[in-house]
Amino acid sequence: MGTSSCAHKNVPKQTQLVQPKFDASPAVVIYKTKKDYSRFVAVTLSADKSKITNYPAPSDISPEMSAPVALADGYWLDRRGISEHVAFLKMTYAEYAQLSSPPSKEQLWSQIQDKDPIVSMYNCGAAYSYTDKEKQINEVIKSGKVKTLFKQIK
């Protein structure tokens, strides 16, 4: 009898995808936008998009820590706590962080470049569900299971 080769030994091991928990803990959010707004300050609009309801103080902004993280397939990992009511200003994180005081809501309103920039947004579950958010979320994105494992916000 001859020896047979075991071709299955060369098959890559299937990665176990993260199983996020959905509870009252802070959620991890990913999103896609109409274009790249990753350098621009995000503000929150009212549900009817008629006014600004929330915006950061310049001291809350750090260009290195505020910008979202680029993920696979055009997704962004939020680091500022945005919602589906987000709008992006024309002002970059670096420019905004240099301000000595927050602009008025009227000044901010005049700086909005897009009142409806989100194409899709997902709640990826509690932050504690992850040991390496970027890597594990990218695995889900690449597996095509975003709509299955995460909760669609928009």
Accessible surface in RSA format (square Angstrom, percent):
REM  Atomic radii and reference values for relative SASA: ProtOr
REM  Chains: A
REM  Algorithm: Lee & Richards
REM  Probe-radius: 1.40
REM  Slices: 20
REM RES _ NUM      All-atoms   Total-Side   Main-Chain    Non-polar    All polar
REM                ABS   REL    ABS   REL    ABS   REL    ABS   REL    ABS   REL
RES MET A   1   245.92 127.4 159.19 105.4  86.74 206.5 136.08 115.7 109.85 145.5
RES GLY A   2    75.43  93.0   0.00   N/A  75.43  93.0  39.37 108.0  36.07  80.8
RES THR A   3   143.83 102.3 109.89 111.4  33.94  80.9  83.13 111.7  60.70  91.8
RES SER A   4    98.72  83.4  73.33  97.9  25.39  58.5  47.99 102.2  50.73  71.1
RES SER A   5   110.14  93.1  76.08 101.5  34.06  78.5  54.15 115.3  56.00  78.4
RES CYS A   6    56.79  43.0  40.89  45.6  15.90  37.4   4.68  11.8  52.11  56.2
RES ALA A   7    79.03  72.7  66.02 101.9  13.01  29.6  71.57 100.8   7.47  19.8
RES HIS A   8   129.59  70.8 117.69  81.8  11.90  30.4  83.81  86.4  45.78  53.3
RES LYS A   9   158.85  77.5 125.86  77.2  32.99  78.5  79.29  71.4  79.56  84.7
RES ASN A  10   132.75  91.5 105.02 101.5  27.73  66.8  33.45  80.5  99.29  96.0
RES VAL A  11   103.36  68.0  85.05  77.0  18.30  44.1  88.26  76.7  15.10  41.0
RES PRO A  12   117.54  85.7  96.13  87.6  21.40  77.8 107.47  88.7  10.07  62.6
RES LYS A  13   192.53  93.9 163.00 100.0  29.52  70.3 114.45 103.0  78.08  83.2
RES GLN A  14   155.92  87.2 138.97 101.6  16.95  40.4  60.55 128.9  95.37  72.3
RES THR A  15    71.59  50.9  58.76  59.6  12.83  30.6  33.50  45.0  38.09  57.6
RES GLN A  16   147.46  82.5 127.39  93.1  20.08  47.8  61.96 131.9  85.51  64.9
RES LEU A  17    25.34  14.1  20.92  15.0   4.42  11.1  20.99  14.7   4.35  11.7
RES VAL A  18    13.66   9.0   5.29   4.8   8.37  20.2  12.72  11.1   0.94   2.6
RES GLN A  19   100.98  56.5  91.32  66.7   9.65  23.0  48.74 103.7  52.24  39.6
RES PRO A  20    17.98  13.1   3.11   2.8  14.87  54.1   3.11   2.6  14.87  92.4
RES LYS A  21   113.28  55.3 109.89  67.4   3.40   8.1  75.07  67.6  38.22  40.7
RES PHE A  22    67.92  34.0  32.30  20.0  35.62  92.7  35.02  21.2  32.89  94.1
RES ASP A  23    79.55  55.7  44.43  44.2  35.11  83.0  44.14 103.9  35.40  35.3
RES ALA A  24   113.76 104.6  69.17 106.7  44.59 101.4  83.24 117.2  30.52  80.9
RES SER A  25    38.38  32.4  25.20  33.6  13.18  30.4   9.80  20.9  28.58  40.0
RES PRO A  26   109.61  79.9  97.52  88.9  12.09  43.9 109.43  90.3   0.18   1.1
RES ALA A  27    49.53  45.5  21.36  33.0  28.17  64.1  21.44  30.2  28.09  74.4
RES VAL A  28     8.67   5.7   4.05   3.7   4.62  11.1   8.67   7.5   0.00   0.0
RES VAL A  29    17.84  11.7  16.11  14.6   1.74   4.2  16.11  14.0   1.74   4.7
RES ILE A  30     0.00   0.0   0.00   0.0   0.00   0.0   0.00   0.0   0.00   0.0
RES TYR A  31     6.69   3.1   6.69   3.8   0.00   0.0   1.92   1.4   4.77   5.9
RES LYS A  32    52.61  25.7  52.61  32.3   0.00   0.0  20.00  18.0  32.61  34.7
RES THR A  33    21.35  15.2   2.61   2.6  18.75  44.7   0.79   1.1  20.56  31.1
RES LYS A  34   123.92  60.5  88.32  54.2  35.60  84.8  64.47  58.0  59.45  63.3
RES LYS A  35   120.31  58.7 108.69  66.7  11.62  27.7  72.06  64.9  48.25  51.4
RES ASP A  36    90.36  63.3  70.24  69.9  20.12  47.6  34.93  82.2  55.43  55.3
RES TYR A  37     9.04   4.2   7.42   4.2   1.61   4.2   1.93   1.5   7.11   8.8
RES SER A  38    16.80  14.2  13.30  17.7   3.50   8.1   5.59  11.9  11.21  15.7
RES ARG A  39   149.13  62.6 146.66  74.8   2.47   5.9  66.55  91.0  82.58  50.0
RES PHE A  40    33.11  16.6  32.97  20.4   0.14   0.4  32.97  20.0   0.14   0.4
RES VAL A  41     0.30   0.2   0.30   0.3   0.00   0.0   0.30   0.3   0.00   0.0
RES ALA A  42    12.02  11.1   3.07   4.7   8.95  20.4   3.19   4.5   8.83  23.4
RES VAL A  43     2.75   1.8   0.00   0.0   2.75   6.6   2.75   2.4   0.00   0.0
RES THR A  44    34.87  24.8  34.86  35.3   0.01   0.0  18.53  24.9  16.34  24.7
RES LEU A  45     2.52   1.4   0.00   0.0   2.52   6.3   0.00   0.0   2.52   6.8
RES SER A  46    17.05  14.4  12.62  16.8   4.43  10.2  17.05  36.3   0.00   0.0
RES ALA A  47    79.05  72.7  54.92  84.8  24.13  54.9  55.20  77.7  23.84  63.2
RES ASP A  48   108.55  76.0  76.04  75.7  32.52  76.9  49.74 117.1  58.81  58.7
RES LYS A  49    53.58  26.1  48.37  29.7   5.22  12.4  46.13  41.5   7.45   7.9
RES SER A  50    69.06  58.4  43.80  58.5  25.26  58.2  40.15  85.5  28.90  40.5
RES LYS A  51   125.80  61.4 123.78  75.9   2.02   4.8  68.78  61.9  57.02  60.7
RES ILE A  52     4.79   2.7   0.87   0.6   3.92   9.5   0.87   0.6   3.92  10.6
RES THR A  53    69.32  49.3  41.33  41.9  28.00  66.7  38.46  51.7  30.86  46.7
RES ASN A  54    92.64  63.9  88.73  85.7   3.91   9.4  13.85  33.3  78.79  76.2
RES TYR A  55    66.94  31.3  46.77  26.6  20.17  52.5  20.49  15.4  46.45  57.3
RES PRO A  56    12.31   9.0   4.95   4.5   7.36  26.8  11.82   9.8   0.49   3.1
RES ALA A  57    33.49  30.8  29.25  45.1   4.24   9.6  30.28  42.6   3.21   8.5
RES PRO A  58     8.66   6.3   7.42   6.8   1.24   4.5   7.51   6.2   1.15   7.1
RES SER A  59   106.20  89.7  65.05  86.8  41.15  94.8  58.39 124.3  47.81  67.0
RES ASP A  60    86.04  60.3  66.06  65.8  19.98  47.3  16.99  40.0  69.05  68.9
RES ILE A  61    12.08   6.9   0.14   0.1  11.93  28.8   0.79   0.6  11.28  30.6
RES SER A  62    37.43  31.6  35.56  47.5   1.86   4.3  31.86  67.9   5.56   7.8
RES PRO A  63    48.47  35.3  39.34  35.9   9.13  33.2  39.97  33.0   8.50  52.9
RES GLU A  64   129.76  74.5 111.91  84.7  17.86  42.5  68.26 132.0  61.50  50.2
RES MET A  65   126.49  65.5 120.05  79.5   6.44  15.3  95.71  81.4  30.78  40.8
RES SER A  66     4.20   3.6   2.96   4.0   1.24   2.9   0.96   2.0   3.24   4.5
RES ALA A  67    22.90  21.1  22.90  35.3   0.00   0.0  22.90  32.2   0.00   0.0
RES PRO A  68    15.22  11.1   5.14   4.7  10.09  36.7   5.24   4.3   9.99  62.1
RES VAL A  69    26.86  17.7  23.16  21.0   3.70   8.9  26.86  23.3   0.00   0.0
RES ALA A  70    67.75  62.3  47.90  73.9  19.85  45.2  48.04  67.7  19.71  52.2
RES LEU A  71    17.48   9.7   0.27   0.2  17.20  43.2   4.04   2.8  13.44  36.2
RES ALA A  72    22.92  21.1   9.79  15.1  13.13  29.9  21.74  30.6   1.17   3.1
RES ASP A  73   102.03  71.5  72.62  72.3  29.40  69.5  28.86  67.9  73.16  73.0
RES GLY A  74    50.29  62.0   0.00   N/A  50.29  62.0  37.94 104.1  12.34  27.6
RES TYR A  75    18.59   8.7  17.54  10.0   1.05   2.7   1.37   1.0  17.22  21.2
RES TRP A  76    40.59  16.3  40.59  19.6   0.00   0.0  32.59  17.4   8.00  13.0
RES LEU A  77     7.29   4.1   7.29   5.2   0.00   0.0   7.29   5.1   0.00   0.0
RES ASP A  78    21.90  15.3   8.24   8.2  13.67  32.3   0.29   0.7  21.61  21.6
RES ARG A  79    95.59  40.1  61.69  31.4  33.90  80.7  38.14  52.1  57.45  34.8
RES ARG A  80    77.75  32.6  50.32  25.6  27.44  65.3   9.74  13.3  68.02  41.2
RES GLY A  81    66.09  81.5   0.00   N/A  66.09  81.5  34.79  95.5  31.30  70.1
RES ILE A  82    18.95  10.8   7.35   5.5  11.60  28.0   9.47   6.8   9.48  25.7
RES SER A  83    34.92  29.5  31.47  42.0   3.45   7.9  33.88  72.1   1.04   1.5
RES GLU A  84    58.46  33.6  55.01  41.6   3.45   8.2  12.77  24.7  45.69  37.3
RES HIS A  85    52.69  28.8  52.69  36.6   0.00   0.0  35.80  36.9  16.89  19.7
RES VAL A  86     0.58   0.4   0.52   0.5   0.07   0.2   0.52   0.4   0.07   0.2
RES ALA A  87     0.00   0.0   0.00   0.0   0.00   0.0   0.00   0.0   0.00   0.0
RES PHE A  88     3.45   1.7   3.45   2.1   0.00   0.0   3.45   2.1   0.00   0.0
RES LEU A  89     0.00   0.0   0.00   0.0   0.00   0.0   0.00   0.0   0.00   0.0
RES LYS A  90   112.96  55.1  99.58  61.1  13.38  31.9  56.52  50.9  56.45  60.1
RES MET A  91    29.68  15.4  27.99  18.5   1.69   4.0  27.36  23.3   2.32   3.1
RES THR A  92    16.60  11.8  16.60  16.8   0.00   0.0  14.00  18.8   2.60   3.9
RES TYR A  93     8.49   4.0   8.27   4.7   0.21   0.6   4.68   3.5   3.81   4.7
RES ALA A  94    52.52  48.3  50.11  77.3   2.41   5.5  51.13  72.0   1.39   3.7
RES GLU A  95    94.55  54.3  85.89  65.0   8.65  20.6  41.48  80.2  53.06  43.3
RES TYR A  96     0.00   0.0   0.00   0.0   0.00   0.0   0.00   0.0   0.00   0.0
RES ALA A  97    29.67  27.3  10.03  15.5  19.64  44.7  10.03  14.1  19.64  52.0
RES GLN A  98   153.38  85.8 124.23  90.8  29.15  69.4  42.66  90.8 110.72  84.0
RES LEU A  99    63.52  35.4  52.03  37.2  11.49  28.9  54.68  38.4   8.84  23.8
RES SER A 100   122.59 103.6  77.48 103.4  45.11 103.9  56.05 119.4  66.54  93.2
RES SER A 101    68.30  57.7  60.62  80.9   7.68  17.7  33.84  72.1  34.46  48.3
RES PRO A 102    64.05  46.7  48.18  43.9  15.88  57.7  48.18  39.8  15.88  98.7
RES PRO A 103    17.63  12.8   9.79   8.9   7.83  28.5  16.08  13.3   1.55   9.6
RES SER A 104    48.22  40.7  35.26  47.1  12.96  29.8  41.97  89.4   6.24   8.7
RES LYS A 105    96.75  47.2  92.85  57.0   3.90   9.3  53.68  48.3  43.07  45.9
RES GLU A 106   132.82  76.3 122.36  92.6  10.46  24.9  70.37 136.1  62.45  51.0
RES GLN A 107   104.97  58.7 101.74  74.4   3.23   7.7  35.82  76.2  69.16  52.5
RES LEU A 108     0.18   0.1   0.18   0.1   0.00   0.0   0.18   0.1   0.00   0.0
RES TRP A 109    82.98  33.3  77.46  37.5   5.52  13.0  51.40  27.4  31.57  51.2
RES SER A 110    75.68  64.0  53.19  71.0  22.50  51.8  50.31 107.1  25.38  35.6
RES GLN A 111    55.79  31.2  55.79  40.8   0.00   0.0   4.51   9.6  51.28  38.9
RES ILE A 112    20.84  11.9   4.07   3.0  16.77  40.4   4.07   2.9  16.77  45.5
RES GLN A 113    55.48  31.0  20.94  15.3  34.54  82.2  13.74  29.2  41.75  31.7
RES ASP A 114    23.49  16.5  17.35  17.3   6.14  14.5   9.97  23.5  13.52  13.5
RES LYS A 115    89.43  43.6  84.91  52.1   4.52  10.8  44.78  40.3  44.65  47.6
RES ASP A 116    54.76  38.4  54.16  53.9   0.61   1.4  15.92  37.5  38.85  38.7
RES PRO A 117     1.09   0.8   1.09   1.0   0.00   0.0   1.09   0.9   0.00   0.0
RES ILE A 118     6.11   3.5   0.52   0.4   5.60  13.5   0.52   0.4   5.60  15.2
RES VAL A 119    87.48  57.6  64.43  58.3  23.05  55.5  69.44  60.3  18.04  48.9
RES SER A 120    15.34  13.0  15.34  20.5   0.00   0.0  12.81  27.3   2.54   3.6
RES MET A 121     0.00   0.0   0.00   0.0   0.00   0.0   0.00   0.0   0.00   0.0
RES TYR A 122     2.79   1.3   2.79   1.6   0.00   0.0   0.31   0.2   2.48   3.1
RES ASN A 123    35.87  24.7  35.87  34.7   0.00   0.0   2.02   4.9  33.85  32.7
RES CYS A 124     0.00   0.0   0.00   0.0   0.00   0.0   0.00   0.0   0.00   0.0
RES GLY A 125     0.99   1.2   0.00   N/A   0.99   1.2   0.99   2.7   0.00   0.0
RES ALA A 126     1.90   1.8   0.02   0.0   1.88   4.3   0.71   1.0   1.19   3.2
RES ALA A 127    41.38  38.0  35.17  54.3   6.20  14.1  35.39  49.8   5.98  15.9
RES TYR A 128   130.15  60.8  97.76  55.6  32.39  84.3  94.20  70.8  35.95  44.3
RES SER A 129    22.14  18.7   0.36   0.5  21.78  50.2   7.57  16.1  14.57  20.4
RES TYR A 130    19.14   8.9   0.33   0.2  18.81  49.0   0.49   0.4  18.65  23.0
RES THR A 131   135.93  96.7  96.43  97.8  39.50  94.1  87.01 116.9  48.93  74.0
RES ASP A 132    68.54  48.0  62.59  62.3   5.94  14.1  24.33  57.3  44.21  44.1
RES LYS A 133    84.95  41.4  79.19  48.6   5.76  13.7  32.82  29.5  52.13  55.5
RES GLU A 134    80.47  46.2  79.83  60.4   0.64   1.5  14.79  28.6  65.68  53.6
RES LYS A 135   124.89  60.9 117.67  72.2   7.22  17.2  74.22  66.8  50.67  54.0
RES GLN A 136    33.65  18.8  33.60  24.6   0.06   0.1   9.27  19.7  24.38  18.5
RES ILE A 137     0.00   0.0   0.00   0.0   0.00   0.0   0.00   0.0   0.00   0.0
RES ASN A 138    32.03  22.1  32.03  31.0   0.00   0.0   5.30  12.8  26.73  25.8
RES GLU A 139    40.39  23.2  34.85  26.4   5.55  13.2  24.42  47.2  15.97  13.0
RES VAL A 140     0.00   0.0   0.00   0.0   0.00   0.0   0.00   0.0   0.00   0.0
RES ILE A 141    12.48   7.1   2.07   1.5  10.40  25.1   2.07   1.5  10.40  28.2
RES LYS A 142   157.37  76.8 119.31  73.2  38.06  90.6  76.46  68.8  80.91  86.2
RES SER A 143    50.37  42.6  15.96  21.3  34.41  79.3  28.37  60.4  22.00  30.8
RES GLY A 144    64.24  79.2   0.00   N/A  64.24  79.2  33.94  93.1  30.30  67.9
RES LYS A 145    95.41  46.5  95.41  58.5   0.00   0.0  39.26  35.3  56.15  59.8
RES VAL A 146     9.96   6.6   9.50   8.6   0.46   1.1   9.50   8.3   0.46   1.2
RES LYS A 147   162.70  79.4 138.20  84.8  24.49  58.3  82.24  74.0  80.46  85.7
RES THR A 148   110.11  78.3  78.18  79.3  31.93  76.1  60.81  81.7  49.29  74.5
RES LEU A 149    31.40  17.5  23.09  16.5   8.31  20.9  25.64  18.0   5.75  15.5
RES PHE A 150     7.74   3.9   0.00   0.0   7.74  20.1   0.51   0.3   7.23  20.7
RES LYS A 151   113.76  55.5 109.19  67.0   4.58  10.9  73.92  66.5  39.85  42.4
RES GLN A 152   104.77  58.6  71.94  52.6  32.83  78.2  24.94  53.1  79.83  60.5
RES ILE A 153    65.72  37.4  35.54  26.5  30.18  72.8  40.91  29.5  24.82  67.3
RES LYS A 154    74.16  36.2  56.42  34.6  17.74  42.2  66.37  59.7   7.79   8.3
END  Absolute sums over single chains surface
CHAIN  1 A     9266.7       7125.3       2141.4       4959.1       4307.6
END  Absolute sums over all chains
TOTAL          9266.7       7125.3       2141.4       4959.1       4307.6
